[in-house]
Amino acid sequence: DLAKGNEVELKSAVARLTELVRASRVVAADAAAATPDRVAAVRLVGRGPDQSPSDLETLAGLLSPQTPGELQEAAVAAAARLRDPRVPERLLDGWPSHGPRVRSAVLDTLLGREPWWGTLLDRIEAGKVPAAEIDAVHRQRMLDHKSSVVRERAAELPGADHLVLKDPPWRDLDRMMLVVDGVANDERRSGLPR
């Protein structure tokens, strides 16, 4: 038990962890390694006590069409754990070549951390990430975001007024049930907004 052990045991454990993370960097970047091994290795990149600025570059280098999708998604998840302020830029740099699942993972990552959503919205507003390439689910997440800044900026994006419903009918379960059931009960309808 390290908590009760001496300093020598702790230093030994940290040294083993550091070596494991270094080895994971090599495996993650090795195109000849098996995909499951690379996915497992990517999960360790950026986790060591010797976190390297090159960890982000290793992960960003995996976001290419030649890399298996599950490895790209693991790279996005690993990048999301980094505290590097360059993460949003690096995740968005390859936007045109990202497939739908990787784009979704990138959007989830960027919308989930406050300092990062600004970079996403800046890129969309500048036309570097076409607004039309943001799927309806993520557009709606932006319009419903906890931050009023995100909501306001998302409402101003091109196509926000017709591609995504600002007040979708499925928000109100009672209203949805009326539509599904075809209930025409004026008494039930009277309390629902039209």
N, CA and C atoms as a LAMMPS dump frame, in Angstrom:
ITEM: TIMESTEP
0
ITEM: NUMBER OF ATOMS
582
ITEM: BOX BOUNDS ff ff ff
-5.0000000000000000e+02 5.0000000000000000e+02
-5.0000000000000000e+02 5.0000000000000000e+02
-5.0000000000000000e+02 5.0000000000000000e+02
ITEM: ATOMS id mol type element x y z
1 1 1 N 0.85 -1.178 0
2 1 2 C 0 0 0
3 1 3 C 0.895 1.24 0
4 2 1 N 0.76 2.045 -1.032
5 2 2 C 1.628 3.22 -1.191
6 2 3 C 1.413 4.264 -0.108
7 3 1 N 0.177 4.399 0.362
8 3 2 C -0.108 5.41 1.384
9 3 3 C 0.648 5.124 2.677
10 4 1 N 0.831 3.84 2.989
11 4 2 C 1.531 3.458 4.214
12 4 3 C 2.993 3.134 3.95
13 5 1 N 3.338 2.991 2.696
14 5 2 C 4.702 2.61 2.336
15 5 3 C 5.675 3.748 2.485
16 6 1 N 6.887 3.447 2.157
17 6 2 C 7.908 4.481 2.272
18 6 3 C 8.083 5.225 0.956
19 7 1 N 8.913 6.189 0.994
20 7 2 C 9.137 7.044 -0.168
21 7 3 C 9.768 6.276 -1.336
22 8 1 N 10.54 5.262 -1.049
23 8 2 C 11.187 4.464 -2.089
24 8 3 C 10.131 3.739 -2.922
25 9 1 N 9.133 3.157 -2.246
26 9 2 C 8.058 2.46 -2.962
27 9 3 C 7.271 3.423 -3.838
28 10 1 N 7.008 4.599 -3.32
29 10 2 C 6.261 5.602 -4.082
30 10 3 C 7.049 6.019 -5.321
31 11 1 N 8.319 6.282 -5.158
32 11 2 C 9.158 6.672 -6.298
33 11 3 C 9.227 5.562 -7.329
34 12 1 N 9.274 4.328 -6.87
35 12 2 C 9.308 3.188 -7.777
36 12 3 C 8.008 3.081 -8.571
37 13 1 N 6.892 3.269 -7.896
38 13 2 C 5.584 3.208 -8.567
39 13 3 C 5.456 4.325 -9.604
40 14 1 N 5.886 5.53 -9.26
41 14 2 C 5.827 6.66 -10.194
42 14 3 C 6.728 6.385 -11.4
43 15 1 N 7.889 5.803 -11.164
44 15 2 C 8.805 5.474 -12.264
45 15 3 C 8.179 4.442 -13.198
46 16 1 N 7.508 3.427 -12.629
47 16 2 C 6.837 2.412 -13.467
48 16 3 C 5.701 3.036 -14.271
49 17 1 N 4.931 3.9 -13.636
50 17 2 C 3.843 4.588 -14.338
51 17 3 C 4.388 5.45 -15.471
52 18 1 N 5.449 6.174 -15.198
53 18 2 C 6.058 7.031 -16.216
54 18 3 C 6.525 6.192 -17.404
55 19 1 N 7.131 5.061 -17.135
56 19 2 C 7.602 4.185 -18.218
57 19 3 C 6.426 3.617 -19.011
58 20 1 N 5.351 3.255 -18.329
59 20 2 C 4.155 2.738 -19.004
60 20 3 C 3.563 3.788 -19.942
61 21 1 N 3.479 5.031 -19.488
62 21 2 C 2.925 6.105 -20.322
63 21 3 C 3.843 6.378 -21.514
64 22 1 N 5.161 6.346 -21.288
65 22 2 C 6.1 6.54 -22.41
66 22 3 C 5.92 5.446 -23.458
67 23 1 N 5.775 4.211 -23.011
68 23 2 C 5.57 3.101 -23.941
69 23 3 C 4.236 3.263 -24.675
70 24 1 N 3.228 3.767 -23.99
71 24 2 C 1.918 3.953 -24.637
72 24 3 C 1.999 4.984 -25.758
73 25 1 N 2.831 5.998 -25.594
74 25 2 C 3.007 6.996 -26.662
75 25 3 C 3.544 6.339 -27.93
76 26 1 N 4.486 5.428 -27.753
77 26 2 C 5.099 4.741 -28.891
78 26 3 C 4.072 3.863 -29.592
79 27 1 N 3.329 3.067 -28.818
80 27 2 C 2.328 2.165 -29.394
81 27 3 C 1.211 2.96 -30.064
82 28 1 N 0.747 4.021 -29.446
83 28 2 C -0.347 4.827 -30.012
84 28 3 C 0.024 5.373 -31.386
85 29 1 N 1.262 5.763 -31.571
86 29 2 C 1.697 6.364 -32.839
87 29 3 C 2.142 5.33 -33.874
88 30 1 N 2.24 4.059 -33.479
89 30 2 C 2.743 3.01 -34.366
90 30 3 C 1.633 2.474 -35.269
91 31 1 N 1.661 2.88 -36.53
92 31 2 C 0.628 2.47 -37.479
93 31 3 C 0.633 0.962 -37.717
94 32 1 N 1.74 0.287 -37.42
95 32 2 C 1.824 -1.155 -37.628
96 32 3 C 1.239 -1.946 -36.45
97 33 1 N 1.014 -1.292 -35.325
98 33 2 C 0.446 -1.975 -34.155
99 33 3 C -1.034 -2.268 -34.381
100 34 1 N -1.53 -3.282 -33.705
101 34 2 C -2.947 -3.662 -33.819
102 34 3 C -3.823 -2.535 -33.262
103 35 1 N -4.951 -2.3 -33.92
104 35 2 C -5.855 -1.22 -33.506
105 35 3 C -6.272 -1.319 -32.041
106 36 1 N -6.671 -2.497 -31.526
107 36 2 C -7.052 -2.559 -30.11
108 36 3 C -5.9 -2.156 -29.177
109 37 1 N -4.665 -2.522 -29.545
110 37 2 C -3.51 -2.132 -28.733
111 37 3 C -3.314 -0.62 -28.78
112 38 1 N -3.504 -0.05 -29.945
113 38 2 C -3.339 1.396 -30.086
114 38 3 C -4.426 2.141 -29.311
115 39 1 N -5.664 1.647 -29.363
116 39 2 C -6.765 2.279 -28.615
117 39 3 C -6.454 2.245 -27.116
118 40 1 N -5.982 1.096 -26.629
119 40 2 C -5.63 0.993 -25.205
120 40 3 C -4.488 1.949 -24.864
121 41 1 N -3.509 2.054 -25.751
122 41 2 C -2.37 2.94 -25.515
123 41 3 C -2.802 4.407 -25.509
124 42 1 N -3.684 4.776 -26.427
125 42 2 C -4.156 6.167 -26.507
126 42 3 C -4.808 6.593 -25.198
127 43 1 N -5.481 5.666 -24.546
128 43 2 C -6.15 5.993 -23.274
129 43 3 C -5.161 6.411 -22.186
130 44 1 N -3.891 6.045 -22.36
131 44 2 C -2.874 6.412 -21.362
132 44 3 C -2.099 7.677 -21.742
133 45 1 N -2.154 8.039 -23.02
134 45 2 C -1.417 9.225 -23.458
135 45 3 C -1.944 10.45 -22.716
136 46 1 N -1.017 11.218 -22.159
137 46 2 C -1.387 12.427 -21.434
138 46 3 C -1.712 12.207 -19.968
139 47 1 N -1.602 10.993 -19.488
140 47 2 C -1.977 10.7 -18.101
141 47 3 C -0.788 10.612 -17.16
142 48 1 N 0.407 10.567 -17.685
143 48 2 C 1.575 10.373 -16.837
144 48 3 C 2.003 11.626 -16.107
145 49 1 N 2.841 11.43 -15.097
146 49 2 C 3.358 12.584 -14.358
147 49 3 C 4.268 13.459 -15.223
148 50 1 N 4.731 12.889 -16.336
149 50 2 C 5.608 13.643 -17.237
150 50 3 C 4.845 14.119 -18.473
151 51 1 N 3.584 14.497 -18.298
152 51 2 C 2.757 14.907 -19.437
153 51 3 C 3.548 15.844 -20.34
154 52 1 N 3.578 15.48 -21.592
155 52 2 C 4.406 16.19 -22.552
156 52 3 C 3.543 17.043 -23.478
157 53 1 N 4.061 18.198 -23.896
158 53 2 C 3.316 18.987 -24.888
159 53 3 C 3.113 18.208 -26.194
160 54 1 N 3.982 17.231 -26.429
161 54 2 C 3.84 16.441 -27.651
162 54 3 C 2.675 15.455 -27.565
163 55 1 N 2.121 15.236 -26.353
164 55 2 C 0.975 14.331 -26.236
165 55 3 C -0.189 14.812 -27.092
166 56 1 N -0.447 16.103 -27.068
167 56 2 C -1.539 16.639 -27.885
168 56 3 C -1.24 16.43 -29.367
169 57 1 N -0.01 16.626 -29.767
170 57 2 C 0.351 16.428 -31.18
171 57 3 C 0.211 14.963 -31.582
172 58 1 N 0.571 14.05 -30.674
173 58 2 C 0.4 12.621 -30.943
174 58 3 C -1.071 12.313 -31.172
175 59 1 N -1.918 12.828 -30.301
176 59 2 C -3.358 12.573 -30.411
177 59 3 C -3.95 13.229 -31.651
178 60 1 N -3.571 14.477 -31.919
179 60 2 C -4.091 15.182 -33.093
180 60 3 C -3.64 14.492 -34.375
181 61 1 N -2.453 13.901 -34.357
182 61 2 C -1.958 13.181 -35.53
183 61 3 C -2.779 11.949 -35.869
184 62 1 N -3.531 11.461 -34.903
185 62 2 C -4.384 10.287 -35.145
186 62 3 C -5.725 10.657 -35.77
187 63 1 N -6.012 11.939 -35.867
188 63 2 C -7.303 12.379 -36.413
189 63 3 C -7.202 12.579 -37.918
190 64 1 N -7.01 11.463 -38.605
191 64 2 C -6.923 11.513 -40.061
192 64 3 C -7.766 10.383 -40.642
193 65 1 N -8.21 10.536 -41.88
194 65 2 C -9.056 9.503 -42.48
195 65 3 C -8.38 8.139 -42.577
196 66 1 N -7.055 8.102 -42.556
197 66 2 C -6.33 6.836 -42.653
198 66 3 C -6.339 6.063 -41.333
199 67 1 N -6.727 6.705 -40.26
200 67 2 C -6.751 6.087 -38.933
201 67 3 C -8.131 5.482 -38.681
202 68 1 N -8.183 4.26 -38.138
203 68 2 C -9.489 3.649 -37.839
204 68 3 C -10.345 4.56 -36.945
205 69 1 N -11.634 4.564 -37.204
206 69 2 C -12.566 5.436 -36.493
207 69 3 C -12.518 5.296 -34.985
208 70 1 N -12.448 4.047 -34.475
209 70 2 C -12.436 3.861 -33.021
210 70 3 C -11.168 4.45 -32.404
211 71 1 N -10.078 4.444 -33.146
212 71 2 C -8.837 5.046 -32.652
213 71 3 C -8.939 6.568 -32.658
214 72 1 N -9.579 7.123 -33.692
215 72 2 C -9.797 8.571 -33.73
216 72 3 C -10.674 9.015 -32.56
217 73 1 N -11.737 8.269 -32.304
218 73 2 C -12.627 8.62 -31.19
219 73 3 C -11.902 8.532 -29.848
220 74 1 N -11.043 7.523 -29.685
221 74 2 C -10.254 7.4 -28.454
222 74 3 C -9.284 8.578 -28.329
223 75 1 N -8.737 9.032 -29.455
224 75 2 C -7.821 10.175 -29.439
225 75 3 C -8.55 11.454 -29.02
226 76 1 N -9.781 11.648 -29.491
227 76 2 C -10.568 12.815 -29.08
228 76 3 C -10.843 12.751 -27.579
229 77 1 N -11.219 11.567 -27.082
230 77 2 C -11.495 11.408 -25.645
231 77 3 C -10.241 11.676 -24.816
232 78 1 N -9.098 11.216 -25.283
233 78 2 C -7.845 11.445 -24.555
234 78 3 C -7.474 12.927 -24.584
235 79 1 N -7.675 13.577 -25.721
236 79 2 C -7.382 15.017 -25.824
237 79 3 C -8.286 15.812 -24.884
238 80 1 N -9.514 15.357 -24.709
239 80 2 C -10.46 16.057 -23.831
240 80 3 C -9.979 16.077 -22.38
241 81 1 N -9.154 15.112 -22
242 81 2 C -8.643 15.062 -20.626
243 81 3 C -7.458 16 -20.406
244 82 1 N -6.855 16.467 -21.485
245 82 2 C -5.683 17.341 -21.361
246 82 3 C -6.1 18.733 -20.917
247 83 1 N -5.209 19.394 -20.271
248 83 2 C -5.466 20.768 -19.819
249 83 3 C -4.794 21.781 -20.746
250 84 1 N -4.418 21.344 -21.901
251 84 2 C -3.705 22.179 -22.864
252 84 3 C -4.694 23.114 -23.568
253 85 1 N -4.447 24.419 -23.543
254 85 2 C -5.379 25.361 -24.182
255 85 3 C -5.42 25.235 -25.703
256 86 1 N -4.496 24.47 -26.277
257 86 2 C -4.484 24.271 -27.738
258 86 3 C -5.43 23.161 -28.2
259 87 1 N -6.029 22.438 -27.267
260 87 2 C -6.883 21.301 -27.624
261 87 3 C -7.973 21.676 -28.627
262 88 1 N -8.774 22.724 -28.392
263 88 2 C -9.851 23.012 -29.35
264 88 3 C -9.333 23.286 -30.765
265 89 1 N -8.257 24.032 -30.868
266 89 2 C -7.696 24.331 -32.2
267 89 3 C -7.254 23.056 -32.899
268 90 1 N -6.56 22.191 -32.166
269 90 2 C -6.045 20.962 -32.778
270 90 3 C -7.18 20.013 -33.159
271 91 1 N -8.233 19.957 -32.341
272 91 2 C -9.356 19.082 -32.694
273 91 3 C -10.099 19.599 -33.923
274 92 1 N -10.149 20.909 -34.077
275 92 2 C -10.884 21.498 -35.199
276 92 3 C -10.039 21.629 -36.469
277 93 1 N -8.723 21.543 -36.345
278 93 2 C -7.859 21.715 -37.522
279 93 3 C -8.205 20.75 -38.651
280 94 1 N -8.547 19.536 -38.33
281 94 2 C -8.845 18.553 -39.366
282 94 3 C -10.322 18.406 -39.663
283 95 1 N -11.127 19.387 -39.281
284 95 2 C -12.581 19.289 -39.422
285 95 3 C -13.044 18.772 -40.791
286 96 1 N -12.53 19.296 -41.902
287 96 2 C -13.035 18.827 -43.206
288 96 3 C -12.854 17.327 -43.433
289 97 1 N -11.853 16.721 -42.82
290 97 2 C -11.614 15.296 -43.047
291 97 3 C -12.204 14.407 -41.959
292 98 1 N -12.759 15 -40.902
293 98 2 C -13.367 14.191 -39.842
294 98 3 C -14.662 13.563 -40.34
295 99 1 N -14.857 12.296 -40.002
296 99 2 C -16.113 11.627 -40.297
297 99 3 C -17.184 12.05 -39.302
298 100 1 N -18.424 11.639 -39.534
299 100 2 C -19.531 12.052 -38.663
300 100 3 C -19.338 11.698 -37.185
301 101 1 N -18.837 10.506 -36.872
302 101 2 C -18.666 10.113 -35.468
303 101 3 C -17.567 10.923 -34.797
304 102 1 N -16.497 11.189 -35.521
305 102 2 C -15.407 11.982 -34.949
306 102 3 C -15.874 13.423 -34.768
307 103 1 N -16.609 13.952 -35.733
308 103 2 C -17.151 15.308 -35.592
309 103 3 C -18.043 15.403 -34.364
310 104 1 N -18.878 14.399 -34.174
311 104 2 C -19.774 14.393 -33.019
312 104 3 C -18.962 14.371 -31.725
313 105 1 N -17.912 13.548 -31.667
314 105 2 C -17.058 13.483 -30.473
315 105 3 C -16.361 14.815 -30.228
316 106 1 N -15.897 15.462 -31.301
317 106 2 C -15.239 16.766 -31.175
318 106 3 C -16.233 17.796 -30.64
319 107 1 N -17.427 17.826 -31.195
320 107 2 C -18.441 18.784 -30.748
321 107 3 C -18.821 18.539 -29.29
322 108 1 N -18.993 17.28 -28.906
323 108 2 C -19.317 16.961 -27.508
324 108 3 C -18.213 17.465 -26.584
325 109 1 N -16.973 17.252 -26.994
326 109 2 C -15.826 17.682 -26.191
327 109 3 C -15.797 19.194 -26.047
328 110 1 N -15.936 19.901 -27.151
329 110 2 C -15.819 21.357 -27.122
330 110 3 C -16.998 22.025 -26.426
331 111 1 N -18.195 21.474 -26.574
332 111 2 C -19.361 22.063 -25.913
333 111 3 C -19.39 21.735 -24.421
334 112 1 N -18.571 20.781 -24.005
335 112 2 C -18.565 20.369 -22.612
336 112 3 C -17.618 21.147 -21.713
337 113 1 N -16.753 21.959 -22.283
338 113 2 C -15.799 22.692 -21.446
339 113 3 C -15.843 24.168 -21.81
340 114 1 N -16.131 24.986 -20.819
341 114 2 C -16.4 26.407 -21.047
342 114 3 C -15.34 27.142 -21.87
343 115 1 N -14.063 27.012 -21.56
344 115 2 C -13.13 27.809 -22.367
345 115 3 C -13.057 27.344 -23.822
346 116 1 N -13.561 26.145 -24.103
347 116 2 C -13.374 25.579 -25.439
348 116 3 C -14.508 25.883 -26.406
349 117 1 N -15.725 26.1 -25.893
350 117 2 C -16.82 26.341 -26.837
351 117 3 C -16.639 27.648 -27.587
352 118 1 N -15.927 28.588 -27.007
353 118 2 C -15.684 29.859 -27.691
354 118 3 C -14.899 29.666 -28.973
355 119 1 N -13.913 28.77 -28.935
356 119 2 C -13.118 28.476 -30.133
357 119 3 C -14.005 27.868 -31.213
358 120 1 N -14.879 26.964 -30.821
359 120 2 C -15.802 26.352 -31.781
360 120 3 C -16.675 27.413 -32.442
361 121 1 N -17.294 28.256 -31.637
362 121 2 C -18.182 29.286 -32.191
363 121 3 C -17.403 30.292 -33.04
364 122 1 N -16.184 30.644 -32.633
365 122 2 C -15.345 31.538 -33.442
366 122 3 C -15.092 30.929 -34.816
367 123 1 N -14.773 29.643 -34.834
368 123 2 C -14.496 28.967 -36.107
369 123 3 C -15.751 28.905 -36.991
370 124 1 N -16.894 28.653 -36.379
371 124 2 C -18.14 28.597 -37.155
372 124 3 C -18.44 29.979 -37.73
373 125 1 N -18.334 31.005 -36.895
374 125 2 C -18.624 32.376 -37.338
375 125 3 C -17.663 32.837 -38.426
376 126 1 N -16.426 32.354 -38.371
377 126 2 C -15.427 32.725 -39.381
378 126 3 C -15.557 31.886 -40.645
379 127 1 N -16.438 30.9 -40.641
380 127 2 C -16.633 30.059 -41.816
381 127 3 C -15.606 28.943 -41.949
382 128 1 N -14.746 28.772 -40.951
383 128 2 C -13.739 27.706 -41.004
384 128 3 C -14.349 26.351 -40.683
385 129 1 N -15.431 26.37 -39.915
386 129 2 C -16.26 25.19 -39.693
387 129 3 C -17.634 25.602 -40.209
388 130 1 N -18.036 25.093 -41.372
389 130 2 C -19.328 25.508 -41.931
390 130 3 C -20.495 25.182 -40.997
391 131 1 N -21.329 26.167 -40.759
392 131 2 C -22.484 25.978 -39.874
393 131 3 C -23.368 24.841 -40.367
394 132 1 N -23.45 24.651 -41.666
395 132 2 C -24.284 23.59 -42.226
396 132 3 C -23.753 22.198 -41.876
397 133 1 N -22.493 22.109 -41.452
398 133 2 C -21.913 20.822 -41.09
399 133 3 C -22.089 20.479 -39.612
400 134 1 N -22.754 21.354 -38.876
401 134 2 C -23.073 21.059 -37.477
402 134 3 C -24.442 20.39 -37.477
403 135 1 N -24.487 19.155 -37.001
404 135 2 C -25.746 18.408 -37.053
405 135 3 C -26.794 19.036 -36.133
406 136 1 N -28.04 18.672 -36.385
407 136 2 C -29.175 19.262 -35.658
408 136 3 C -29.085 19.028 -34.15
409 137 1 N -28.604 17.88 -33.733
410 137 2 C -28.506 17.578 -32.304
411 137 3 C -27.548 18.561 -31.623
412 138 1 N -26.402 18.804 -32.239
413 138 2 C -25.43 19.715 -31.623
414 138 3 C -25.858 21.173 -31.75
415 139 1 N -26.55 21.521 -32.825
416 139 2 C -27.098 22.879 -32.926
417 139 3 C -28.089 23.109 -31.79
418 140 1 N -28.927 22.106 -31.548
419 140 2 C -29.907 22.234 -30.472
420 140 3 C -29.21 22.323 -29.12
421 141 1 N -28.144 21.547 -28.942
422 141 2 C -27.382 21.637 -27.676
423 141 3 C -26.827 23.036 -27.474
424 142 1 N -26.388 23.663 -28.567
425 142 2 C -25.872 25.03 -28.452
426 142 3 C -27.004 25.993 -28.102
427 143 1 N -28.163 25.807 -28.726
428 143 2 C -29.301 26.687 -28.455
429 143 3 C -29.852 26.487 -27.04
430 144 1 N -29.612 25.299 -26.462
431 144 2 C -30.078 24.987 -25.109
432 144 3 C -28.956 25.066 -24.075
433 145 1 N -27.792 25.503 -24.477
434 145 2 C -26.61 25.478 -23.607
435 145 3 C -26.846 26.255 -22.317
436 146 1 N -26.183 25.835 -21.249
437 146 2 C -26.341 26.504 -19.954
438 146 3 C -25.805 27.932 -19.988
439 147 1 N -24.88 28.212 -20.891
440 147 2 C -24.315 29.555 -21.002
441 147 3 C -25.17 30.414 -21.935
442 148 1 N -25.579 31.558 -21.456
443 148 2 C -26.375 32.464 -22.299
444 148 3 C -25.545 32.967 -23.482
445 149 1 N -24.239 33.074 -23.303
446 149 2 C -23.367 33.515 -24.404
447 149 3 C -23.425 32.506 -25.548
448 150 1 N -23.333 31.221 -25.227
449 150 2 C -23.405 30.184 -26.257
450 150 3 C -24.772 30.214 -26.924
451 151 1 N -25.828 30.293 -26.115
452 151 2 C -27.188 30.314 -26.684
453 151 3 C -27.364 31.484 -27.651
454 152 1 N -26.914 32.672 -27.239
455 152 2 C -27.084 33.857 -28.083
456 152 3 C -26.263 33.755 -29.352
457 153 1 N -25.019 33.301 -29.236
458 153 2 C -24.174 33.172 -30.428
459 153 3 C -24.701 32.092 -31.356
460 154 1 N -25.195 30.996 -30.791
461 154 2 C -25.743 29.905 -31.607
462 154 3 C -26.987 30.36 -32.358
463 155 1 N -27.797 31.206 -31.723
464 155 2 C -29.016 31.705 -32.372
465 155 3 C -28.699 32.589 -33.567
466 156 1 N -27.505 33.164 -33.585
467 156 2 C -27.093 34.046 -34.685
468 156 3 C -26.389 33.302 -35.814
469 157 1 N -26.113 32.024 -35.64
470 157 2 C -25.414 31.278 -36.686
471 157 3 C -26.284 31.159 -37.928
472 158 1 N -25.657 31.119 -39.093
473 158 2 C -26.427 30.96 -40.332
474 158 3 C -27.29 29.699 -40.269
475 159 1 N -28.532 29.849 -40.594
476 159 2 C -29.446 28.722 -40.637
477 159 3 C -30.051 28.33 -39.303
478 160 1 N -29.698 29.018 -38.239
479 160 2 C -30.215 28.647 -36.922
480 160 3 C -31.727 28.793 -36.849
481 161 1 N -32.267 29.694 -37.636
482 161 2 C -33.708 29.939 -37.555
483 161 3 C -34.542 28.9 -38.299
484 162 1 N -33.961 28.186 -39.267
485 162 2 C -34.792 27.222 -39.979
486 162 3 C -34.291 25.778 -39.902
487 163 1 N -33.045 25.549 -39.518
488 163 2 C -32.561 24.182 -39.429
489 163 3 C -32.882 23.528 -38.097
490 164 1 N -33.015 24.323 -37.056
491 164 2 C -33.295 23.79 -35.732
492 164 3 C -34.471 24.541 -35.141
493 165 1 N -35.386 23.802 -34.578
494 165 2 C -36.528 24.428 -33.927
495 165 3 C -36.083 25.01 -32.601
496 166 1 N -36.338 26.296 -32.373
497 166 2 C -35.939 26.909 -31.108
498 166 3 C -36.843 26.46 -29.973
499 167 1 N -38.054 26.033 -30.276
500 167 2 C -38.95 25.509 -29.261
501 167 3 C -39.58 24.231 -29.819
502 168 1 N -38.797 23.141 -29.871
503 168 2 C -39.319 21.923 -30.493
504 168 3 C -40.508 21.362 -29.728
505 169 1 N -41.478 20.836 -30.449
506 169 2 C -42.7 20.349 -29.813
507 169 3 C -42.473 19.178 -28.878
508 170 1 N -41.373 18.433 -29.036
509 170 2 C -41.152 17.277 -28.179
510 170 3 C -40.672 17.655 -26.778
511 171 1 N -40.468 18.938 -26.525
512 171 2 C -40.069 19.354 -25.182
513 171 3 C -41.21 19.16 -24.191
514 172 1 N -42.387 19.301 -24.637
515 172 2 C -43.528 19.204 -23.735
516 172 3 C -44.172 17.842 -23.957
517 173 1 N -43.963 16.935 -23.006
518 173 2 C -44.455 15.576 -23.159
519 173 3 C -45.964 15.54 -23.348
520 174 1 N -46.701 16.378 -22.628
521 174 2 C -48.153 16.391 -22.788
522 174 3 C -48.541 16.774 -24.213
523 175 1 N -47.867 17.775 -24.752
524 175 2 C -48.179 18.215 -26.106
525 175 3 C -47.871 17.097 -27.102
526 176 1 N -46.756 16.4 -26.889
527 176 2 C -46.396 15.302 -27.769
528 176 3 C -47.441 14.193 -27.693
529 177 1 N -47.872 13.866 -26.499
530 177 2 C -48.865 12.812 -26.344
531 177 3 C -50.177 13.177 -27.028
532 178 1 N -50.548 14.454 -27.007
533 178 2 C -51.752 14.878 -27.703
534 178 3 C -51.625 14.631 -29.197
535 179 1 N -50.46 14.922 -29.734
536 179 2 C -50.238 14.712 -31.164
537 179 3 C -50.252 13.228 -31.478
538 180 1 N -49.537 12.434 -30.695
539 180 2 C -49.444 10.993 -30.94
540 180 3 C -50.788 10.308 -30.776
541 181 1 N -51.488 10.635 -29.704
542 181 2 C -52.757 9.982 -29.432
543 181 3 C -53.916 10.557 -30.244
544 182 1 N -53.717 11.708 -30.833
545 182 2 C -54.788 12.333 -31.582
546 182 3 C -55.914 12.818 -30.694
547 183 1 N -55.615 13.089 -29.452
548 183 2 C -56.638 13.522 -28.494
549 183 3 C -57.064 14.942 -28.84
550 184 1 N -58.348 15.149 -28.957
551 184 2 C -58.862 16.474 -29.29
552 184 3 C -59.652 17.05 -28.124
553 185 1 N -59.286 16.67 -26.953
554 185 2 C -59.995 17.109 -25.764
555 185 3 C -59.648 18.568 -25.479
556 186 1 N -60.621 19.47 -25.7
557 186 2 C -60.372 20.898 -25.515
558 186 3 C -59.961 21.215 -24.083
559 187 1 N -60.482 20.452 -23.152
560 187 2 C -60.145 20.703 -21.758
561 187 3 C -58.663 20.467 -21.505
562 188 1 N -58.095 19.388 -22.052
563 188 2 C -56.653 19.098 -21.897
564 188 3 C -55.821 20.088 -22.693
565 189 1 N -56.29 20.466 -23.857
566 189 2 C -55.534 21.375 -24.714
567 189 3 C -55.494 22.803 -24.182
568 190 1 N -56.48 23.168 -23.425
569 190 2 C -56.584 24.571 -23.001
570 190 3 C -55.362 25.04 -22.205
571 191 1 N -54.69 24.141 -21.489
572 191 2 C -53.53 24.55 -20.698
573 191 3 C -52.217 24.508 -21.448
574 192 1 N -52.235 24.066 -22.706
575 192 2 C -50.995 23.927 -23.465
576 192 3 C -50.782 25.118 -24.384
577 193 1 N -49.561 25.588 -24.482
578 193 2 C -49.297 26.682 -25.418
579 193 3 C -49.473 26.22 -26.855
580 194 1 N -49.892 27.11 -27.7
581 194 2 C -50.116 26.762 -29.108
582 194 3 C -49.016 27.29 -29.978
